[in-house]
Amino acid sequence: MWPNKSLLSEDFWRTDVLLWMSLGCIHFSPALSSICLGLYVLQLLFLADVMAISTVQRWGFAAMSLALFWNLLSLWDSAAMGWMTMSFPTDRAAADLQKLALVKIQVKLPLCLVFGLYATGRRLPTVLYRAWPILVLPLLWISVSSVIHYFQHQTFYDQMVLESKPIPLYSNVYHIEFAVMVGAVVLLMVYGILNHQLWSPESRHWLIGALLVLVVCMHILGARTGLVVLYAGGGLMAWQCLKGQRNILLRGSLLGLLLMGLLLLLPSVQNRVSNTLVDLKTTFQGGDVTHQSFGQRWVAWKTAAGVLGQKERLVTGNGVGVDDVLKNAYASNEVALAERHRIGVHNQWLEGALQSGWLPWFSIFVLGFLVLGEGDSVQGVKGYGLWLALVLAMMFESLMERQAGILVLLAVFQGLMAKKNGMNSKIKKEYALNDENK
């Protein structure tokens, strides 16, 4: 289950273990998580192996890194403007804007650097499937304890779900990012199981049991965005595996429907479905969306799209002042929502386009499919499913604007790319025989 002793003693600092530790630390200490993430980036820069990489992947990752760098420049322009005009000492709003810009730059910089290093072919051998408890156990502990807390106060929290309020979690991570994180980790683990990355049957059985518990907890606790990740990514991965086996596909589909039917018996799931139906009906039939989660997002998306329709906004973006731009657009369009209900964009693709123009974010959207679809594994299970799931999740939440969301993206790319291009790793060759014989 844990990496073998030779790996720990000789090449511990040449694996990606610090990335998985960063993902675990984010729940209780964002600072410690940042330290682990920074060390992981340094590992990738100085200690990683340089692998052969296809032209499509090389240029794809380079373009994604440049797109993020352009976004960082747009944010930096907002931060630097106050220094050049010396307005920040007397303008508190401008100072807050500068602080927000610097935070966003700090959050997105690791992803920009990792994509750039991937473009050069740098890879760290992964311990993801040999040391999976580092990644899975923190999520399992938080999910199970939060579910127990939910059942202790079920009546109150069921009403909160009906009013689009989240069930509290024993984690510092925002509930939507937590749900996306759990969904992405489940899909990463399933990806490893399908590709026979867990050699020990005992370890595989424990992992499958843990994943089943996480899936049930997601339906009790999770935001709908996390369930989108789970069902979209899992469905496409299942289709890719079983599309040539009609009988197995039919049986698997029936089994999936049966499990979904059983999950619908949970009160929390029933309330979430009821809330979703009311939300959608209110939004599209023209009702009052003041207290509707999706309805508020729909208004925000239409307003943001209207801003992007202006020619001067379409190419250059607005830097970090997206919320102010959206606030002004709400007022000019006389949106029928109280000011406290006029939320931010809650859509990464629209928010990124508002920050730095539509072209960089459109390129990230498309190139993700190219770089993850290149270099398929022997079993033919691709990374399209996971990227599509994250693309859909970012339609409902701005994942790249928070540290937890960036960690999810890094975890997915590291987990998938380490497998695709790590087959010729020096560490892999040296210890592969020992791992298989264990």
Secondary structure as UniProt FT lines:
FT   HELIX           5..10
FT   HELIX           12..14
FT   HELIX           17..25
FT   TURN            26..28
FT   HELIX           30..46
FT   STRAND          49..50
FT   HELIX           55..85
FT   TURN            88..90
FT   HELIX           92..119
FT   TURN            120..121
FT   STRAND          122..123
FT   TURN            128..130
FT   HELIX           133..152
FT   HELIX           154..162
FT   TURN            163..164
FT   HELIX           175..194
FT   TURN            195..196
FT   HELIX           201..221
FT   HELIX           224..242
FT   TURN            243..244
FT   HELIX           246..263
FT   TURN            264..265
FT   HELIX           267..284
FT   TURN            285..286
FT   TURN            290..291
FT   HELIX           293..308
FT   HELIX           311..316
FT   TURN            319..321
FT   HELIX           322..332
FT   TURN            333..334
FT   HELIX           339..341
FT   HELIX           348..356
FT   HELIX           358..373
FT   TURN            378..379
FT   HELIX           384..396
FT   HELIX           399..401
FT   HELIX           403..421
FT   TURN            423..424
FT   HELIX           426..437
//
